[in-house]
Amino acid sequence: MGTAPEQSVIVVGAGPTGLALACELAAAGVSCTVLERRLKTSTQSRAMGLYSRTMEVLDLRGHADALVALGRPVSRMVPARDAAVDFAELDTRFPYLNVVPQSRTEEVLQQRALDLGVAIERDAEVHGLEQDASGVTLQVRTGTGEWAESADFVVGCDGAHSAVRELSGIAFRGRTYEIAPILADVRLSKPPPDDVLMVTGNGGIMVSVPYGDGVYRLAVARRDRPWTREPVTLEELSELLTRSLGFDPQPYDPTWLARFKIHQRIADQYRTGRVLLAGDAAHLHSPLGGQGLNLGIQDAVNLGWKLAAEVQGWAPTGLLDSYETERRPQAERILRATDRATQLATTPSAALTALRRTVFAKALSRRRVRRFAAASVSGLRAGYGRRGVGGPRLRAGQRVPDLTLPRTDDAPVRLYELMRDGRFVLLDLADDGRAALLTQAWGSRVSPVRVDGGIPELAGVSTLLVRPDGYAAWVDGEADPGGRDERVRTALHRWCGVEGPAPARREDRVAEATAPPEAGPRTGSASGSGAGSGSASGSGSGTESEGEQQPAPSTEEG
Ligand SMILES: Cc1cc2nc3c(=O)[nH]c(=O)nc-3n(C[C@H](O)[C@H](O)[C@H](O)COP(=O)(O)OP(=O)(O)OC[C@H]3O[C@@H](n4cnc5c(N)ncnc54)[C@H](O)[C@@H]3O)c2cc1C
């Protein structure tokens, strides 16, 4: 490539994953441009809701309240007759599925990204990519011309048909299902109950989600109704709904009727050199259970601070690679679960359908199972650590709840409010406050908080280092106060890099290294340098509708 890249990170794709990632990078102080092929934000609303953990990670950066205002809380999911999963039983600020159309979620994230200073370039389709040891150059075309743009890192958040993935030679293995769901946003003359309702049987499944204002999102799939290019009509929808529900709910006023192919695929790698993948570009699965967008936002929140650390020059060795080691298993788990659910829900066997109903009803009549199911579906159980025996209840790698912290030197505060700027937070629960003092050597990378005890969730904990994505990096028990200073330093090294002031910002380093004294700031994207090493049609849309040497960070107990 020769010359220094023009910017730190280019995110390809302004879907929910790309926008969430751009917000994360910008919050961490990393310059970033989003390239999006579409001229305008999408009005398509594939995903219809945000689960509790997604709302929580959005709350970490202050994006959640706007989405609460736009959404509709639905607290029950009814996967079979006489069986309900109740999100209201969850211990979170968001004990519900926040039903909000994907297009609105994208609007909120786009506004947040713009407010944080992200440049979003529309009508910019990436069709060529070349990388070397110093950066990545993209070939970009618009309706009026073509240019090259370079960055230290590129993240492909460009959906199911990812050009970034293809141009990087990363395989996307898996299969396409024979069933092809119909999706409809309609009003109903005879509506079902206001829960997330799933009705299965006779080789078909119907899911209904109330948007409010009398509008319902319906998805219907049947084994005997494979993919076709024929447009969906209200008559076809009525017929399929009647077969599932046993009555015709009489749909009318459709704002969206579409037929989808669904896939189960995962990228062979989430990273090759300076190119990374996130969201649908990295994994695709059956929409049953509504997890895709949620998974993409969680990818973005996991990747954002790690990539920022790499770009800012303080990332411990292995931190960026931990994005794939942590996120791939989460995607694989969802792929397996949604595949099993899709197979079972659309089985033509009446006996299996009856058995499924009985098992669900029996299992979900038990409170513990209901809570477990709600916590799993909502993402609150997911984490990155090993489960263990003994020691504090909260383990490294687990989600840290939004605790209200009684501070020794200030008014109580919500933990998630302390995390808006994307830094690590160290909670020091010991009387001497030494751990909090030690963080000073890591400058602005860590926010120390001295906490008065008495928080049940932190029973047995003397020090807790919280990652910028709201998971526990390191937990120290109070059982062994000897050597605590050393343990705190080791944990900070391991997660936050070498102590000392934060390295110079990339822009400053590049300016020092390359610019003549009188040179001004970067002048936009049209550099005309470099050439793409490949090309991609890029014409598909999302899912088809037509520092220091250290061991790699891992979540560990103190
Ligand atoms: C029928 C259906 C129902 C669904 N329901 C749910 C649900 O209820 N809940 C849920 O969580 N998920 C659901 N999903 C999945 C969800 O819609 C996706 O997981 C989500 O959109 C993925 O977001 P993304 O940002 O990774 O990709 P996308 O939303 O696909 O965004 C990718 C962006 O990249 C742009 N782009 C593509 N190629 C290029 C290029 N070469 N250059 C520049 N830009 C490019 C595209 O224009 C697009 O804006 C559903 C999916 C389907 C199909």
The ligand as a MOL file (V3000), in Angstrom:
LIG
                    3D

  0  0  0     0  0            999 V3000
M  V30 BEGIN CTAB
M  V30 COUNTS 53 58 0 0 0
M  V30 BEGIN ATOM
M  V30 1 C -37.4240 -12.6250 7.9620 0
M  V30 2 C -36.4330 -12.2090 8.9540 0
M  V30 3 C -36.8300 -11.9280 10.2430 0
M  V30 4 C -35.8930 -11.5910 11.1970 0
M  V30 5 N -36.3160 -11.3500 12.4640 0
M  V30 6 C -35.3980 -11.0590 13.4080 0
M  V30 7 C -35.8140 -10.7890 14.7450 0
M  V30 8 O -37.0000 -10.8060 15.0520 0
M  V30 9 N -34.8630 -10.5010 15.6660 0
M  V30 10 C -33.5300 -10.4510 15.3420 0
M  V30 11 O -32.7150 -10.1830 16.2260 0
M  V30 12 N -33.1190 -10.6690 14.0720 0
M  V30 13 C -34.0090 -10.9660 13.0990 0
M  V30 14 N -33.6060 -11.1790 11.8320 0
M  V30 15 C -32.1820 -11.0500 11.5020 0
M  V30 16 C -31.7450 -9.6010 11.3920 0
M  V30 17 O -32.5440 -8.9020 10.4800 0
M  V30 18 C -30.2810 -9.5760 10.9540 0
M  V30 19 O -29.5590 -10.4510 11.7950 0
M  V30 20 C -29.6800 -8.1830 11.0410 0
M  V30 21 O -30.2120 -7.3250 10.0660 0
M  V30 22 C -28.1650 -8.2600 10.8340 0
M  V30 23 O -27.6240 -6.9800 10.8840 0
M  V30 24 P -26.2620 -6.6480 10.1470 0
M  V30 25 O -26.0060 -5.2150 10.4230 0
M  V30 26 O -25.2360 -7.6500 10.5380 0
M  V30 27 O -26.5580 -6.8900 8.5960 0
M  V30 28 P -27.6150 -6.1360 7.6530 0
M  V30 29 O -28.7760 -5.6780 8.4400 0
M  V30 30 O -27.8470 -7.0380 6.5140 0
M  V30 31 O -26.8380 -4.8500 7.1710 0
M  V30 32 C -25.7940 -4.9270 6.2330 0
M  V30 33 C -25.6210 -3.5640 5.5690 0
M  V30 34 O -24.4830 -3.6130 4.7140 0
M  V30 35 C -24.8010 -2.9590 3.4920 0
M  V30 36 N -23.9280 -3.5180 2.4440 0
M  V30 37 C -23.9860 -4.7600 1.9170 0
M  V30 38 N -23.0150 -4.9340 1.0090 0
M  V30 39 C -22.3210 -3.7680 0.9610 0
M  V30 40 C -21.1880 -3.3200 0.2310 0
M  V30 41 N -20.5700 -4.1250 -0.6530 0
M  V30 42 N -20.7250 -2.0680 0.4130 0
M  V30 43 C -21.3460 -1.2320 1.2990 0
M  V30 44 N -22.4220 -1.6120 2.0300 0
M  V30 45 C -22.9050 -2.8590 1.8760 0
M  V30 46 C -26.2750 -3.2590 3.2830 0
M  V30 47 O -26.8780 -2.3290 2.4160 0
M  V30 48 C -26.8070 -3.1770 4.6950 0
M  V30 49 O -27.2140 -1.8750 5.0430 0
M  V30 50 C -34.5230 -11.5150 10.8380 0
M  V30 51 C -34.1220 -11.7720 9.5400 0
M  V30 52 C -35.0640 -12.1130 8.6060 0
M  V30 53 C -34.6340 -12.3880 7.2150 0
M  V30 END ATOM
M  V30 BEGIN BOND
M  V30 1 1 1 2
M  V30 2 1 2 3
M  V30 3 2 2 52
M  V30 4 2 3 4
M  V30 5 1 4 5
M  V30 6 1 4 50
M  V30 7 2 5 6
M  V30 8 1 6 7
M  V30 9 1 6 13
M  V30 10 2 7 8
M  V30 11 1 7 9
M  V30 12 1 9 10
M  V30 13 2 10 11
M  V30 14 1 10 12
M  V30 15 2 12 13
M  V30 16 1 13 14
M  V30 17 1 14 15
M  V30 18 1 14 50
M  V30 19 1 15 16
M  V30 20 1 16 17
M  V30 21 1 16 18
M  V30 22 1 18 19
M  V30 23 1 18 20
M  V30 24 1 20 21
M  V30 25 1 20 22
M  V30 26 1 22 23
M  V30 27 1 23 24
M  V30 28 2 24 25
M  V30 29 1 24 26
M  V30 30 1 24 27
M  V30 31 1 27 28
M  V30 32 2 28 29
M  V30 33 1 28 30
M  V30 34 1 28 31
M  V30 35 1 31 32
M  V30 36 1 32 33
M  V30 37 1 33 34
M  V30 38 1 33 48
M  V30 39 1 34 35
M  V30 40 1 35 36
M  V30 41 1 35 46
M  V30 42 1 36 37
M  V30 43 1 36 45
M  V30 44 2 37 38
M  V30 45 1 38 39
M  V30 46 1 39 40
M  V30 47 2 39 45
M  V30 48 1 40 41
M  V30 49 2 40 42
M  V30 50 1 42 43
M  V30 51 2 43 44
M  V30 52 1 44 45
M  V30 53 1 46 47
M  V30 54 1 46 48
M  V30 55 1 48 49
M  V30 56 2 50 51
M  V30 57 1 51 52
M  V30 58 1 52 53
M  V30 END BOND
M  V30 END CTAB
M  END
